[in-house]
Amino acid sequence: MRIGLPKEIKDSENRVSITPEGVRQLTQKGHIVNVEHNAGCGSGFSDNAYIEANASITSAESAWNSDLVVKVKEPLDSEYRFLRGQMLFTYFHLAGGELALTETLLNSRTTAIAYETLEDNHGRLPLLAPMSAVAGNMATLMGAYYLARFNGGKGIQLGQVMGRPQGKVLIIGDGVVGQHAARVATGMGAVVQMLGNKAERAEQLQKKISTKINYQLSSKEVISQNLSDTDLLIGAVLSPGKQAPHLVTEEMVKKMQPGSVIVDVSIDQGGCIETSRPTSHSSPTFIKHGIIHYCVTNMPGAYPRTSTLALTEATLPYLTQLADGGIESFINNSGAIKAINTLKGHLCCYEVAEAFSLEKQFKKATELL
């Protein structure tokens, strides 16, 4: 199969979809891999490294003109012209994005295979987890950075200094993002309040991460009660395939002290905080109601080497399956087939169809293969 690796063009996105070693494994199986010039440079992988892995270095047009295109982030509008009905394997986050992308995928009859909705045999999200880990670590680090006075923050350091009170971090969501954010925050010495929806999580997280984590079952009342003394709020809510629910309303945000920081990691799916809106690495923050909002939609792109290595390790088995057997190879895998978001002009992810009121265009992938 012809496999294409275009260079990412999203703002400050330096990841690449496959490492040279991953490419080597594909070419050894007889697949043809076309890599766009300098696609791997941001992650520290030269064109020569891909050539040594038996890939060809090509133009963007040639990379896209493949049977299977592998990316990191969703196509931007300038890339829509390349969509010609091929398979596209990447992060899409369609429900939290613009309708135009979903319509383009449908009209071009592209087979959109989303990393973020693929499940393993245990119902976990193996292709979302590595980037969630990077984003979770980063959420606390960026939040701590923007609390600095020279960034407009309230000037509170998260860790305890000479007996002075620590900063407080409120994390909404107890999944991969939330757990990694909590690990960094407790390591800094912050007071960590985590909200989730499973009572048994409290003991699990205290054993796994730190006994210093305070865990509560999430509700509007509990969120509201915690906000007035929160220095850093991290939104880490995940509803696979769906738009993230607004668990923090604008009125709740107003209860926070000026100079506090919000990091909404859920922004890829629309954000779990009502005042959030997408930002970029080149313009990462905005202030609303005196609160600094950090809502970058491709946070792991800031650490491309780590992210690319982790992403390739997670995706390569599924990518190899697609290259060897085509999309039909997913049909007997109940978890992998959930990655198919669009196929033959139909939506195959009901959550996306629901988000855009396109239920009439929904069909199960099993009915189309």
SULURNOR-V240862 format. One record per residue. N is the residue number from 1. RES is the residue in one small letter. SS is DSSP state (helix for helix, strand for strand, loop for the rest). PHI is phi in whole degrees, -180 to 180 (999 if undefined). OMEGA is omega in radians with two decimals (999 if undefined). Layout:
BEGIN
N | RES | SS | PHI | OMEGA
N | RES | SS | PHI | OMEGA
END
This chain:
BEGIN
1 | m | loop | 999 | 3.06
2 | r | strand | -87 | -3.09
3 | i | strand | -118 | -3.12
4 | g | strand | -116 | 3.09
5 | l | strand | -120 | 3.10
6 | p | loop | -74 | 3.04
7 | k | loop | -77 | 3.12
8 | e | loop | -70 | -3.10
9 | i | loop | -118 | 3.08
10 | k | loop | -63 | -3.07
11 | d | loop | -51 | 3.07
12 | s | loop | 55 | 3.09
13 | e | loop | -92 | -3.04
14 | n | loop | -108 | 3.09
15 | r | loop | -75 | 3.00
16 | v | loop | -130 | -2.96
17 | s | loop | -72 | -3.11
18 | i | loop | -141 | 3.05
19 | t | loop | -76 | 3.05
20 | p | helix | -56 | 3.13
21 | e | helix | -65 | 3.07
22 | g | helix | -64 | 3.09
23 | v | helix | -63 | 3.14
24 | r | helix | -58 | -3.14
25 | q | helix | -65 | 3.11
26 | l | helix | -73 | -3.11
27 | t | helix | -69 | 3.09
28 | q | helix | -65 | 3.10
29 | k | loop | -91 | 3.07
30 | g | loop | 96 | 3.13
31 | h | loop | -80 | 3.12
32 | i | strand | -97 | -3.10
33 | v | strand | -118 | 3.09
34 | n | strand | -109 | -3.10
35 | v | strand | -112 | 3.11
36 | e | strand | -64 | 3.13
37 | h | loop | -51 | 3.10
38 | n | loop | 68 | -3.13
39 | a | loop | -60 | -3.07
40 | g | loop | -99 | -3.02
41 | c | helix | -60 | -3.11
42 | g | helix | -64 | 3.11
43 | s | helix | -99 | 3.11
44 | g | loop | 87 | 3.12
45 | f | loop | -114 | -3.09
46 | s | loop | -80 | 3.03
47 | d | helix | -58 | -3.13
48 | n | helix | -61 | 3.12
49 | a | helix | -64 | 3.10
50 | y | helix | -74 | 3.09
51 | i | helix | -62 | 3.11
52 | e | helix | -66 | 3.08
53 | a | loop | -90 | 3.08
54 | n | loop | 74 | 3.00
55 | a | loop | -91 | 3.03
56 | s | strand | -104 | 3.08
57 | i | strand | -93 | -2.98
58 | t | strand | -135 | 3.03
59 | s | loop | -81 | 3.07
60 | a | helix | -60 | -3.13
61 | e | helix | -56 | -3.11
62 | s | helix | -68 | 3.12
63 | a | helix | -64 | 3.12
64 | w | helix | -73 | -3.11
65 | n | loop | -82 | -3.09
66 | s | loop | -129 | 3.10
67 | d | loop | -72 | -3.11
68 | l | strand | -134 | 3.11
69 | v | strand | -104 | -3.10
70 | v | strand | -118 | -3.11
71 | k | loop | -129 | 3.03
72 | v | loop | -107 | -3.11
73 | k | loop | -113 | -3.12
74 | e | loop | -60 | 3.09
75 | p | loop | -63 | 3.01
76 | l | loop | -89 | -3.02
77 | d | helix | -59 | 3.12
78 | s | helix | -71 | 3.14
79 | e | helix | -100 | -3.10
80 | y | helix | -58 | -3.09
81 | r | helix | -65 | -3.14
82 | f | helix | -85 | -3.08
83 | l | loop | -80 | -3.02
84 | r | loop | -134 | 3.10
85 | g | loop | 93 | 3.12
86 | q | loop | -80 | 2.98
87 | m | strand | -81 | 3.12
88 | l | strand | -130 | -3.05
89 | f | strand | -112 | -3.05
90 | t | strand | -168 | 2.93
91 | y | loop | -82 | 3.12
92 | f | loop | -110 | -3.07
93 | h | loop | 50 | -3.00
94 | l | helix | -62 | -3.06
95 | a | helix | -63 | 3.14
96 | g | helix | -97 | -3.08
97 | g | loop | -107 | -3.11
98 | e | loop | -87 | 3.11
99 | l | helix | -58 | -3.07
100 | a | helix | -57 | 3.14
101 | l | helix | -67 | 3.13
102 | t | helix | -61 | 3.13
103 | e | helix | -63 | 3.14
104 | t | helix | -65 | 3.10
105 | l | helix | -62 | 3.14
106 | l | helix | -69 | -3.08
107 | n | helix | -66 | 3.14
108 | s | loop | -87 | -3.12
109 | r | loop | 58 | 3.08
110 | t | loop | -73 | 3.02
111 | t | strand | -89 | -3.07
112 | a | strand | -91 | -3.10
113 | i | strand | -113 | -2.96
114 | a | strand | -97 | 3.06
115 | y | helix | -53 | -2.92
116 | e | helix | -74 | 3.13
117 | t | helix | -110 | 3.09
118 | l | loop | -74 | 3.14
119 | e | loop | -114 | 3.01
120 | d | loop | -93 | -3.07
121 | n | loop | -69 | -3.14
122 | h | loop | -105 | 3.14
123 | g | loop | 79 | 3.10
124 | r | loop | -86 | -3.08
125 | l | loop | -112 | -2.96
126 | p | helix | -68 | -3.12
127 | l | helix | -92 | 3.06
128 | l | helix | -87 | -3.01
129 | a | helix | -56 | -3.08
130 | p | helix | -64 | 3.13
131 | m | helix | -75 | 3.06
132 | s | helix | -65 | 3.11
133 | a | helix | -64 | 3.12
134 | v | helix | -62 | -3.12
135 | a | helix | -65 | 3.12
136 | g | helix | -64 | 3.07
137 | n | helix | -57 | -3.05
138 | m | helix | -69 | -3.09
139 | a | helix | -58 | 3.13
140 | t | helix | -69 | -3.14
141 | l | helix | -62 | -3.13
142 | m | helix | -69 | 3.10
143 | g | helix | -61 | 3.12
144 | a | helix | -62 | -3.14
145 | y | helix | -64 | -3.08
146 | y | helix | -78 | 3.00
147 | l | loop | -74 | 3.12
148 | a | loop | -63 | -3.07
149 | r | helix | -62 | -3.11
150 | f | helix | -69 | 3.04
151 | n | helix | -99 | -3.10
152 | g | loop | 93 | -3.14
153 | g | loop | -76 | -3.06
154 | k | loop | -78 | 3.08
155 | g | loop | 81 | 3.13
156 | i | loop | -97 | 3.01
157 | q | loop | -91 | -3.03
158 | l | loop | -69 | -3.11
159 | g | loop | -82 | 3.12
160 | q | loop | -76 | 3.14
161 | v | loop | -129 | 3.05
162 | m | loop | 51 | 3.07
163 | g | loop | 82 | 3.11
164 | r | loop | -75 | -3.10
165 | p | loop | -60 | 3.08
166 | q | loop | -76 | 2.98
167 | g | loop | -77 | -3.13
168 | k | strand | -111 | 3.07
169 | v | strand | -113 | 3.07
170 | l | strand | -108 | -3.12
171 | i | strand | -113 | 3.11
172 | i | strand | -101 | -3.07
173 | g | loop | 120 | -3.05
174 | d | loop | -118 | 3.10
175 | g | loop | -86 | -3.07
176 | v | helix | -61 | 3.13
177 | v | helix | -60 | -3.10
178 | g | helix | -61 | -3.12
179 | q | helix | -67 | 3.12
180 | h | helix | -70 | 3.07
181 | a | helix | -63 | -3.13
182 | a | helix | -67 | -3.14
183 | r | helix | -62 | 3.13
184 | v | helix | -68 | -3.10
185 | a | helix | -65 | 3.11
186 | t | helix | -67 | 3.08
187 | g | helix | -63 | 3.11
188 | m | helix | -77 | -3.12
189 | g | loop | 96 | -3.14
190 | a | loop | -77 | 2.91
191 | v | strand | -78 | -3.05
192 | v | strand | -115 | 3.06
193 | q | strand | -112 | -3.13
194 | m | strand | -115 | 3.13
195 | l | strand | -115 | 3.11
196 | g | strand | -151 | -3.08
197 | n | loop | -123 | 3.14
198 | k | loop | -132 | -3.08
199 | a | loop | -60 | -3.10
200 | e | loop | -70 | -3.12
201 | r | helix | -65 | -3.04
202 | a | helix | -55 | -3.12
203 | e | helix | -66 | 3.14
204 | q | helix | -60 | -3.08
205 | l | helix | -71 | 3.11
206 | q | helix | -67 | 3.08
207 | k | helix | -75 | -3.04
208 | k | helix | -78 | -3.01
209 | i | loop | -116 | -3.09
210 | s | loop | -167 | 3.07
211 | t | loop | -71 | -3.11
212 | k | loop | -84 | 3.12
213 | i | strand | -76 | 3.03
214 | n | strand | -97 | -3.04
215 | y | strand | -117 | 3.07
216 | q | strand | -134 | 3.01
217 | l | strand | -71 | -3.04
218 | s | loop | -78 | 3.00
219 | s | loop | -158 | 3.12
220 | k | helix | -59 | -3.12
221 | e | helix | -66 | -3.12
222 | v | helix | -66 | 3.10
223 | i | helix | -60 | -3.10
224 | s | helix | -60 | -3.12
225 | q | helix | -65 | -3.06
226 | n | helix | -85 | -2.93
227 | l | helix | -73 | -3.00
228 | s | loop | -63 | 3.14
229 | d | loop | -114 | 3.11
230 | t | loop | -86 | 3.08
231 | d | loop | -89 | -3.13
232 | l | strand | -132 | 3.09
233 | l | strand | -106 | 3.12
234 | i | strand | -114 | 3.08
235 | g | strand | -90 | -3.06
236 | a | loop | -130 | -3.07
237 | v | loop | -85 | 3.11
238 | l | loop | -130 | 2.96
239 | s | loop | -126 | -2.98
240 | p | loop | -48 | 3.10
241 | g | loop | 81 | -3.04
242 | k | loop | -96 | 2.92
243 | q | loop | -67 | 3.11
244 | a | loop | -67 | 3.10
245 | p | loop | -74 | 3.08
246 | h | loop | -82 | -3.13
247 | l | loop | -83 | 3.09
248 | v | strand | -114 | -3.11
249 | t | loop | -82 | 3.12
250 | e | helix | -62 | 3.12
251 | e | helix | -64 | 3.09
252 | m | helix | -66 | 3.14
253 | v | helix | -59 | -3.13
254 | k | loop | -63 | 3.13
255 | k | loop | -78 | -3.13
256 | m | loop | -74 | -3.14
257 | q | loop | -76 | 3.10
258 | p | loop | -54 | -3.12
259 | g | loop | 89 | 3.02
260 | s | loop | -71 | -3.04
261 | v | strand | -126 | 3.00
262 | i | strand | -115 | 2.97
263 | v | strand | -117 | -3.09
264 | d | strand | -101 | -3.13
265 | v | helix | -70 | 3.14
266 | s | helix | -76 | -3.04
267 | i | helix | -61 | 3.08
268 | d | helix | -57 | 3.14
269 | q | helix | -104 | 3.07
270 | g | loop | 105 | 3.11
271 | g | loop | 93 | 3.13
272 | c | loop | -104 | 3.12
273 | i | strand | -121 | -2.96
274 | e | loop | -59 | -3.09
275 | t | loop | -86 | -3.13
276 | s | loop | -74 | 2.95
277 | r | loop | -150 | -3.05
278 | p | loop | -60 | 3.03
279 | t | strand | -127 | -3.08
280 | s | loop | -130 | 3.12
281 | h | loop | -63 | -3.13
282 | s | loop | -80 | 3.07
283 | s | loop | -143 | -2.87
284 | p | loop | -80 | -3.01
285 | t | strand | -131 | 2.93
286 | f | strand | -147 | -3.12
287 | i | strand | -115 | 3.05
288 | k | strand | -138 | -3.08
289 | h | loop | 56 | 3.10
290 | g | loop | 80 | -3.09
291 | i | strand | -107 | 3.09
292 | i | strand | -77 | 3.11
293 | h | strand | -108 | 3.04
294 | y | strand | -115 | -3.01
295 | c | loop | -136 | -3.12
296 | v | strand | -72 | -3.02
297 | t | loop | -83 | 3.11
298 | n | loop | -134 | -3.07
299 | m | helix | -53 | -3.09
300 | p | helix | -63 | 3.09
301 | g | helix | -63 | 3.11
302 | a | helix | -75 | 3.13
303 | y | helix | -126 | -2.93
304 | p | helix | -67 | -3.11
305 | r | helix | -65 | 3.11
306 | t | helix | -58 | -3.06
307 | s | helix | -66 | -3.11
308 | t | helix | -65 | 3.11
309 | l | helix | -62 | -3.13
310 | a | helix | -69 | -3.12
311 | l | helix | -66 | -3.14
312 | t | helix | -61 | 3.13
313 | e | helix | -59 | -3.12
314 | a | helix | -77 | -3.01
315 | t | helix | -85 | -2.97
316 | l | helix | -57 | 3.11
317 | p | helix | -60 | 3.14
318 | y | helix | -74 | 3.09
319 | l | helix | -62 | 3.11
320 | t | helix | -63 | 3.10
321 | q | helix | -62 | 3.11
322 | l | helix | -65 | -3.12
323 | a | helix | -66 | -3.11
324 | d | helix | -75 | -2.99
325 | g | helix | -124 | -3.13
326 | g | loop | 72 | -3.10
327 | i | helix | -63 | 3.13
328 | e | helix | -62 | -3.13
329 | s | helix | -68 | 3.13
330 | f | helix | -86 | -2.92
331 | i | loop | -65 | -3.12
332 | n | loop | -96 | 3.12
333 | n | loop | -114 | -3.01
334 | s | loop | -63 | 3.11
335 | g | loop | -85 | -3.12
336 | a | helix | -66 | -3.09
337 | i | helix | -66 | 3.10
338 | k | helix | -70 | 3.10
339 | a | helix | -74 | -3.10
340 | i | strand | -76 | -3.13
341 | n | strand | -95 | 3.04
342 | t | strand | -136 | -3.12
343 | l | strand | -158 | 3.07
344 | k | loop | 53 | 3.08
345 | g | loop | 81 | 3.13
346 | h | strand | -121 | 2.98
347 | l | strand | -84 | -3.14
348 | c | loop | -113 | 3.07
349 | c | loop | -113 | -3.02
350 | y | helix | -63 | -3.13
351 | e | helix | -62 | 3.09
352 | v | helix | -71 | 3.11
353 | a | helix | -58 | -3.14
354 | e | helix | -66 | -3.11
355 | a | helix | -61 | -3.09
356 | f | loop | -111 | -3.12
357 | s | loop | 54 | 3.14
358 | l | loop | -115 | -3.08
359 | e | helix | -58 | -3.13
360 | k | helix | -68 | 3.13
361 | q | helix | -97 | 3.14
362 | f | strand | -86 | 2.99
363 | k | loop | -147 | 3.08
364 | k | loop | -66 | -3.13
365 | a | helix | -59 | -3.13
366 | t | helix | -63 | 3.12
367 | e | helix | -81 | -3.05
368 | l | helix | -106 | -3.10
369 | l | loop | -95 | 999
END
